[in-house]
Amino acid sequence: MGKLLKLAKAILCILTAFVLILTGCNSERNIKPDAKEIAKISAAAGFLADKVEESNGFIASIPKKSKNSDDAYLYDNALAIIVLSYAGADWHAQKIADAILFAQEHDRTFQDGRLRNAYISGDPKSDSGRSITAGKVTIRLPGFWQDGSWQEDSYTVSTSTGNIAWTVLALCTVAENADAEHREEYLEAAIRAADFVLTLKSDSGGFTAGYEGWDDTQKIVTYKSTEHNIGLISAFSVIADAIAEKDPDKSAEYRKASDYAKTFVLSMYDDELHCFYTGTLDDGKTISKGVIPLDTNTLAILALDEELGDAHQIISFIENRIAVGEGFDFSAGDLDGVWNEGTAQMAVCYNKLGHSEKYDSIMKYLETQTEKDGSIPAADRDGVSTGFVIAGSETLWEFNNSQSVAATSWLAFAQMKRNPLEQNSESE
């Protein structure tokens, strides 16, 4: 009798597992709307949705000139969440958001709300996405085996303030259409990330750029980035709105932080050139004027309103100093190619400012860069320079003519005529 009972229990366990597998498979096949339906709204958003259906979590670009095809950058995934939320692809957006929550909760070293610059593409809860050491579950980080030892890239395991800002925006955005339980989870994760950024507040204005290096030797980055602080203007404002009723005191703290970031950003504006500089040097005070990036100007236009003054003057600076052919370079430097992500940002700016003909012209150019799957490459050619080196290294930071999740996300914003940095309310 005992043996029969054990056999019955074993059969029941097998049947239960089989049912769960079938249910999981069916739920994957019955995603509504699926990538094909999303593509009808935006071809670029459809591409991102398809990537999520393949990965079931973090998504990654497929670079031609790199072995790091599994590197899923936090910034890229935050953008994708916002795009997919705008396109009504809530299942897809929440898959990435759930991966971010798992990453934040299962870091091997830090429990202060920070997130790494990159993770491994796919489901971090899977066997390939997580590690178990001494009974502790942690998320795996990108790396490679070399000479018998595991090697990791300093940048990917570091934390950039700008990436956290976009993640806060993404989590607040995906929370809007989530059920009550998941909404609270996403907002709690956004709060933890935002509170981490508050620790980076600089006495001389704005927020510093994050932490750099491997776990046991990480150091705070002392320069301040205009781009990062632009993202924080919107991120702090949006999260303040999201928790205003539940926690008015914390909401007020975030509004002050948004204004603090805004004051720094406005201090980076050159009234004569009509452009925003990249930020400060390592001393946190001296303005860095060597490279004038496109995105500090495009993103400022998208995040600021009446504080900006005449946005058309900034547009004129960009058109006169950064234009290359039918698109725009990364910075006002050697003009050696078109940076597609920034060019798509310009399309969003043109739409915001009512320049419909210029918007249409940029969209026609971007069509020439678009692959059949809806994606676009980072640049129109290989080796488009930025004027910077990759953080924590002496390697030149360049963009190549290979698939880019970030560029494709900005193309999706342009196709849907949506501004991801738009804020719902004014600071109090």
C-alpha positions as CSV (number, residue, x, y, z in Angstrom):
1,M,0.0,0.0,0.0
2,G,2.9,2.3,0.9
3,K,4.6,1.7,-2.4
4,L,1.4,2.4,-4.3
5,L,1.0,5.7,-2.5
6,K,4.5,6.7,-3.3
7,L,4.0,5.7,-6.9
8,A,0.8,7.7,-7.1
9,K,2.5,10.8,-5.6
10,A,5.4,10.5,-8.1
11,I,2.9,10.2,-11.0
12,L,1.0,13.2,-9.7
13,C,4.2,15.3,-9.4
14,I,5.2,14.4,-13.0
15,L,1.7,15.3,-14.3
16,T,1.7,18.6,-12.4
17,A,5.1,19.5,-13.8
18,F,3.9,18.5,-17.3
19,V,0.8,20.7,-16.9
20,L,2.9,23.7,-15.8
21,I,5.2,23.3,-18.7
22,L,2.3,23.1,-21.1
23,T,0.7,26.1,-19.5
24,G,3.9,28.1,-19.7
25,C,4.3,27.2,-23.3
26,N,0.8,28.1,-24.2
27,S,1.1,31.5,-22.4
28,E,4.2,32.2,-24.4
29,R,2.4,31.4,-27.7
30,N,-0.7,33.4,-26.8
31,I,1.0,36.7,-26.1
32,K,-1.5,39.5,-26.9
33,P,-0.5,41.7,-28.6
34,D,2.5,39.8,-30.0
35,A,5.5,41.3,-31.8
36,K,3.7,41.2,-35.2
37,E,0.8,43.2,-33.9
38,I,3.1,45.7,-32.2
39,A,5.0,46.1,-35.5
40,K,1.8,47.6,-37.0
41,I,2.1,50.4,-34.5
42,S,5.9,50.8,-34.9
43,A,8.2,48.6,-36.8
44,A,11.0,49.4,-34.4
45,A,8.8,48.6,-31.4
46,G,7.9,45.3,-33.1
47,F,11.6,44.4,-33.3
48,L,12.0,45.1,-29.6
49,A,9.0,43.0,-28.8
50,D,10.3,40.1,-30.9
51,K,13.7,40.3,-29.0
52,V,11.8,40.0,-25.7
53,E,9.8,37.0,-26.9
54,E,13.1,35.3,-27.8
55,S,15.0,36.2,-24.6
56,N,12.2,36.1,-22.0
57,G,14.1,38.8,-20.1
58,F,17.0,41.2,-20.9
59,I,17.6,41.9,-24.6
60,A,20.9,42.6,-26.3
61,S,22.1,44.1,-29.6
62,I,24.0,41.9,-32.0
63,P,27.2,43.8,-32.8
64,K,29.3,42.8,-35.8
65,K,32.6,43.6,-34.3
66,S,32.3,42.3,-30.8
67,K,32.2,39.0,-29.0
68,N,30.0,40.5,-26.4
69,S,26.7,39.7,-28.1
70,D,25.2,38.6,-24.8
71,D,25.8,42.0,-23.1
72,A,22.4,43.5,-22.3
73,Y,22.9,47.1,-21.5
74,L,20.8,48.6,-18.7
75,Y,20.2,51.8,-20.7
76,D,19.1,49.9,-23.8
77,N,16.6,47.8,-21.8
78,A,15.2,50.8,-19.9
79,L,14.5,52.5,-23.3
80,A,12.9,49.3,-24.6
81,I,10.6,49.2,-21.5
82,I,9.4,52.7,-22.2
83,V,8.9,52.0,-26.0
84,L,7.0,48.8,-25.4
85,S,4.8,50.4,-22.7
86,Y,3.9,53.2,-25.2
87,A,3.1,50.6,-27.8
88,G,0.7,48.7,-25.5
89,A,3.1,45.7,-25.2
90,D,2.7,45.4,-21.5
91,W,3.7,41.7,-21.3
92,H,7.0,42.5,-23.1
93,A,7.7,45.6,-21.0
94,Q,7.1,43.7,-17.8
95,K,9.4,40.8,-18.8
96,I,12.3,43.3,-18.9
97,A,11.1,45.1,-15.8
98,D,11.0,41.7,-13.9
99,A,14.5,41.0,-15.0
100,I,15.6,44.4,-13.6
101,L,13.9,43.7,-10.3
102,F,15.7,40.3,-10.1
103,A,19.0,42.0,-10.8
104,Q,18.5,44.7,-8.2
105,E,17.4,42.1,-5.5
106,H,20.1,39.6,-6.3
107,D,23.3,41.5,-6.8
108,R,26.3,39.6,-5.5
109,T,27.8,42.5,-3.6
110,F,25.5,45.6,-3.3
111,Q,22.1,45.9,-1.8
112,D,21.8,49.7,-1.9
113,G,19.4,49.9,-4.9
114,R,22.1,50.4,-7.6
115,L,22.2,48.4,-10.9
116,R,25.1,47.4,-13.1
117,N,25.6,48.9,-16.5
118,A,25.0,45.6,-18.2
119,Y,23.7,42.1,-17.6
120,I,23.6,38.9,-19.6
121,S,20.8,38.7,-22.1
122,G,17.9,36.4,-21.3
123,D,16.0,35.4,-18.2
124,P,18.1,36.1,-15.2
125,K,16.1,33.5,-13.2
126,S,17.2,30.7,-15.5
127,D,20.2,28.4,-14.9
128,S,22.3,30.5,-17.3
129,G,21.3,33.8,-15.8
130,R,21.9,33.1,-12.1
131,S,24.5,31.6,-9.8
132,I,24.0,29.8,-6.5
133,T,26.9,30.0,-4.0
134,A,26.6,28.8,-0.4
135,G,22.8,28.8,-0.9
136,K,22.7,32.4,-2.0
137,V,21.2,33.2,-5.4
138,T,22.9,36.0,-7.4
139,I,22.6,37.3,-10.9
140,R,25.4,36.5,-13.3
141,L,27.3,39.4,-14.8
142,P,28.8,39.5,-18.3
143,G,32.3,38.2,-18.8
144,F,34.5,35.6,-20.5
145,W,37.0,32.9,-19.7
146,Q,40.7,33.7,-20.5
147,D,43.7,31.7,-19.4
148,G,41.7,29.6,-17.1
149,S,40.1,32.5,-15.2
150,W,36.8,34.4,-15.4
151,Q,37.3,38.0,-16.7
152,E,34.9,40.9,-16.4
153,D,34.8,44.3,-18.1
154,S,35.2,47.2,-15.7
155,Y,32.5,49.3,-17.4
156,T,29.8,46.6,-17.5
157,V,30.1,45.9,-13.8
158,S,30.1,49.6,-12.9
159,T,27.1,51.8,-12.3
160,S,26.3,54.9,-14.3
161,T,24.0,57.5,-12.9
162,G,22.4,58.2,-16.3
163,N,21.5,54.5,-16.7
164,I,19.8,54.6,-13.3
165,A,17.9,57.7,-14.3
166,W,16.5,55.9,-17.4
167,T,15.7,52.8,-15.3
168,V,13.7,54.9,-12.8
169,L,11.8,56.4,-15.7
170,A,11.2,52.9,-17.2
171,L,10.0,51.3,-14.0
172,C,7.6,54.2,-13.3
173,T,6.3,53.9,-16.9
174,V,5.7,50.1,-16.8
175,A,4.0,50.5,-13.4
176,E,1.3,52.6,-15.0
177,N,-0.3,49.6,-16.8
178,A,0.6,46.9,-14.3
179,D,-1.8,45.2,-11.8
180,A,-1.7,46.5,-8.3
181,E,0.8,44.0,-7.0
182,H,3.3,44.5,-9.8
183,R,2.8,48.2,-9.8
184,E,4.0,48.3,-6.1
185,E,6.9,46.1,-6.9
186,Y,8.1,48.3,-9.8
187,L,7.6,51.5,-7.9
188,E,9.5,50.1,-4.9
189,A,12.4,49.1,-7.2
190,A,12.3,52.6,-8.7
191,I,12.4,54.2,-5.2
192,R,15.4,52.1,-4.2
193,A,17.2,53.2,-7.4
194,A,16.3,56.8,-7.0
195,D,17.4,56.8,-3.3
196,F,20.8,55.4,-4.5
197,V,21.2,58.4,-6.8
198,L,20.4,60.7,-3.9
199,T,23.6,59.5,-2.3
200,L,25.5,61.0,-5.3
201,K,24.3,64.5,-4.8
202,S,27.2,67.0,-5.1
203,D,27.6,70.0,-2.8
204,S,28.6,72.0,-5.9
205,G,25.4,71.2,-7.8
206,G,23.9,68.3,-9.6
207,F,24.7,64.6,-9.2
208,T,28.0,62.8,-9.8
209,A,28.3,60.1,-12.5
210,G,28.2,57.0,-10.4
211,Y,30.7,54.3,-9.4
212,E,33.4,52.7,-11.5
213,G,35.5,49.5,-11.3
214,W,35.2,46.0,-10.0
215,D,33.3,45.2,-6.8
216,D,36.2,45.3,-4.3
217,T,37.8,48.4,-5.8
218,Q,34.9,50.5,-6.9
219,K,35.3,54.2,-6.6
220,I,32.9,57.1,-6.9
221,V,33.1,58.9,-10.2
222,T,33.6,62.6,-9.4
223,Y,32.8,64.3,-12.7
224,K,29.2,65.4,-13.4
225,S,27.5,64.6,-16.7
226,T,24.9,67.0,-18.2
227,E,23.3,64.1,-20.0
228,H,22.9,62.1,-16.7
229,N,21.4,65.1,-14.9
230,I,19.0,65.7,-17.7
231,G,17.7,62.2,-17.2
232,L,17.4,62.9,-13.5
233,I,15.2,65.9,-14.1
234,S,12.6,63.7,-15.6
235,A,13.2,60.6,-13.5
236,F,12.8,62.4,-10.2
237,S,9.8,64.3,-11.4
238,V,8.0,61.2,-12.7
239,I,8.6,59.2,-9.5
240,A,7.5,62.1,-7.4
241,D,4.2,62.1,-9.3
242,A,3.9,58.3,-9.0
243,I,4.1,58.3,-5.2
244,A,2.6,61.8,-4.4
245,E,-0.6,60.4,-2.8
246,K,1.0,57.5,-0.9
247,D,4.1,59.4,0.4
248,P,3.9,63.2,0.0
249,D,7.1,63.9,2.0
250,K,9.2,61.6,-0.2
251,S,7.5,63.0,-3.3
252,A,8.6,66.5,-2.2
253,E,12.1,65.2,-1.7
254,Y,12.2,63.9,-5.2
255,R,10.9,67.1,-6.6
256,K,13.7,69.0,-4.9
257,A,16.2,66.6,-6.4
258,S,14.7,67.2,-9.9
259,D,15.1,70.9,-9.5
260,Y,18.6,70.4,-8.2
261,A,19.5,68.4,-11.3
262,K,17.8,71.0,-13.5
263,T,19.8,73.9,-11.9
264,F,23.0,72.1,-12.8
265,V,21.9,71.4,-16.3
266,L,21.1,75.0,-16.9
267,S,24.5,76.0,-15.6
268,M,26.0,74.0,-18.5
269,Y,24.4,76.2,-21.1
270,D,26.5,78.6,-23.2
271,D,24.5,81.7,-24.0
272,E,26.7,82.7,-26.9
273,L,27.0,79.4,-28.6
274,H,23.5,78.3,-27.7
275,C,24.5,74.8,-26.6
276,F,24.9,72.6,-23.6
277,Y,28.3,71.4,-22.6
278,T,29.0,67.8,-21.7
279,G,29.5,68.4,-18.0
280,T,32.4,69.0,-15.6
281,L,35.9,67.6,-15.3
282,D,36.8,65.3,-12.4
283,D,36.9,68.2,-9.9
284,G,33.2,68.5,-10.3
285,K,33.4,72.3,-11.0
286,T,35.4,73.0,-14.2
287,I,33.2,72.9,-17.3
288,S,34.5,70.4,-19.9
289,K,34.4,72.2,-23.2
290,G,36.5,69.9,-25.4
291,V,33.6,67.8,-26.8
292,I,30.1,69.2,-27.3
293,P,27.8,66.1,-27.7
294,L,24.6,66.0,-29.6
295,D,22.6,64.3,-26.9
296,T,23.2,66.9,-24.2
297,N,21.3,69.2,-26.5
298,T,18.6,67.0,-27.9
299,L,17.7,65.6,-24.5
300,A,17.7,69.1,-22.9
301,I,15.1,70.1,-25.5
302,L,13.0,67.1,-24.7
303,A,13.3,67.4,-20.9
304,L,13.0,71.2,-20.5
305,D,10.2,73.6,-21.4
306,E,10.0,77.3,-20.5
307,E,13.4,77.1,-18.7
308,L,15.1,76.4,-22.0
309,G,14.5,79.8,-23.6
310,D,14.7,79.6,-27.3
311,A,15.0,75.9,-28.3
312,H,15.2,76.9,-31.9
313,Q,18.6,78.5,-31.3
314,I,19.9,75.1,-29.9
315,I,18.5,73.4,-33.0
316,S,20.4,75.9,-35.2
317,F,23.6,75.2,-33.3
318,I,23.1,71.5,-33.9
319,E,22.3,71.9,-37.6
320,N,25.3,74.2,-38.2
321,R,27.9,72.3,-36.1
322,I,26.9,68.6,-35.9
323,A,25.0,67.8,-39.1
324,V,26.5,65.2,-41.5
325,G,24.7,64.6,-44.7
326,E,21.1,63.7,-43.9
327,G,21.8,63.0,-40.3
328,F,23.9,64.1,-37.3
329,D,27.2,63.0,-35.8
330,F,27.7,62.2,-32.1
331,S,29.4,65.6,-31.4
332,A,30.6,68.8,-32.9
333,G,34.0,67.3,-33.8
334,D,35.4,65.6,-36.8
335,L,32.0,64.9,-38.4
336,D,33.1,61.4,-39.6
337,G,29.7,59.7,-39.8
338,V,26.0,59.7,-38.8
339,W,25.1,58.6,-35.3
340,N,21.6,57.1,-35.8
341,E,20.5,57.2,-32.2
342,G,21.1,60.9,-31.9
343,T,19.6,61.5,-35.3
344,A,16.4,59.7,-34.2
345,Q,16.5,62.0,-31.1
346,M,16.5,65.0,-33.5
347,A,13.4,63.6,-35.1
348,V,11.7,63.6,-31.7
349,C,12.9,67.1,-31.1
350,Y,11.6,68.3,-34.5
351,N,8.2,66.8,-33.8
352,K,8.1,68.4,-30.4
353,L,8.9,71.8,-31.8
354,G,6.5,71.5,-34.7
355,H,9.1,71.3,-37.5
356,S,7.1,68.8,-39.5
357,E,9.1,69.0,-42.8
358,K,12.4,68.5,-41.0
359,Y,10.9,65.6,-39.0
360,D,9.7,64.0,-42.3
361,S,13.2,64.5,-43.8
362,I,14.9,62.8,-40.9
363,M,12.4,59.9,-40.9
364,K,13.1,59.3,-44.6
365,Y,16.8,59.1,-43.9
366,L,16.2,56.6,-41.0
367,E,14.1,54.5,-43.4
368,T,17.3,54.0,-45.4
369,Q,19.0,52.6,-42.3
370,T,16.2,50.3,-41.3
371,E,16.5,46.6,-41.6
372,K,13.7,44.2,-42.6
373,D,13.2,43.3,-38.9
374,G,12.6,46.9,-38.0
375,S,16.0,47.6,-36.3
376,I,18.6,50.1,-37.2
377,P,22.4,50.1,-36.7
378,A,24.2,52.4,-34.2
379,A,25.8,54.4,-37.0
380,D,25.7,54.6,-40.8
381,R,29.3,53.3,-41.0
382,D,31.9,51.7,-38.8
383,G,34.2,53.7,-36.5
384,V,32.1,56.8,-36.0
385,S,34.0,58.6,-33.2
386,T,32.6,60.3,-30.1
387,G,35.7,62.1,-28.9
388,F,35.6,60.1,-25.6
389,V,37.1,56.9,-24.4
390,I,35.1,54.1,-22.8
391,A,34.8,54.7,-19.0
392,G,37.5,53.0,-17.0
393,S,39.7,52.3,-20.0
394,E,41.8,53.9,-22.7
395,T,39.8,52.4,-25.5
396,L,38.3,54.9,-28.0
397,W,34.5,55.0,-27.7
398,E,33.1,54.5,-31.2
399,F,29.9,53.5,-32.9
400,N,29.7,50.9,-35.7
401,N,27.3,49.9,-38.4
402,S,25.7,47.1,-36.4
403,Q,22.4,46.4,-34.8
404,S,21.6,48.7,-31.8
405,V,18.7,48.3,-29.3
406,A,19.2,51.9,-28.2
407,A,19.1,53.4,-31.6
408,T,16.1,51.2,-32.5
409,S,14.3,52.4,-29.4
410,W,14.8,56.0,-30.3
411,L,13.6,55.2,-33.8
412,A,10.4,53.8,-32.2
413,F,9.9,57.0,-30.2
414,A,10.3,58.9,-33.5
415,Q,7.8,56.6,-35.3
416,M,5.3,56.9,-32.5
417,K,6.0,60.6,-32.0
418,R,6.5,60.1,-28.3
419,N,8.9,62.0,-26.0
420,P,10.2,59.7,-23.2
421,L,11.4,62.7,-21.1
422,E,8.1,64.5,-21.0
423,Q,6.9,65.2,-17.5
424,N,3.3,65.3,-16.4
425,S,3.6,68.0,-13.8
426,E,5.7,71.0,-12.8
427,S,8.0,71.0,-9.8
428,E,6.5,72.6,-6.7
